[in-house]
Amino acid sequence: MSKYFLLYKPYGYLSQFTREAAQHKTLGDLFSFPKDVYPVGRLDQDSEGLLILTDDKSLNQKLLDPKFQHKRSYWVQVEGIPGPEALAALKKGVVIRVENRDYTTLPTEVKLLPTPPPLPERDPPIRFRKNIPTSWIELTLKEGKNRQVRKMCAKVGFPVLRLVRCRIGDLEIGGMKVGEVKEIKLMSY
């Protein structure tokens, strides 16, 4: 029987079990996961949010293979307030660099959030500039290129300050605490 875990990955942790340097924090520092359980996909060290860990190789393929185009959503705090033109560009798809080549992102669901999402403060806190406002957007992608959300937001002129994956398919971080791990019984994908 396959094992499935949801993790609210904190900022500053690698999405892996192996340290690349002595000071790195890894998923194994958060919880004693069973042998052969690995993260499905990644969040970079500077990102937070929902990770699925499992020993189910077929789920891994379904969630990572681009042909399945499963949805994943992110709450993104950006420097500045994106206007209709920037949001429309994100929605349509923008050209970013992926593996030293230009790549046009797939159409994206995007919305400017009227209020910040219900998240705890980040440790360490993000940098604030007195003269530059920040805002939150929600992006829902059907692909996952390396640092894609950060590259997309930078392309339209709004650098990312905080990035939190809030949803993968029907699974959400709602109600989870940073660093919390939940074992779930069955994945339906």
Secondary structure, DSSP 8 states (H G I E B T S, - for coil): ---EEEEEE-TTB-SSSS-SSTT-B-GGGT----TT-EEES---TT-EEEEEEES-HHHHHHHH-GGG---EEEEEEEES---HHHHHHHHH--EEEETTEEEE----EEEE-SS--S----SS----BTTB-EEEEEEEES---TTHHHHHHHHTT--EEEEEEEEETTEE-TT--TT-EEEES----
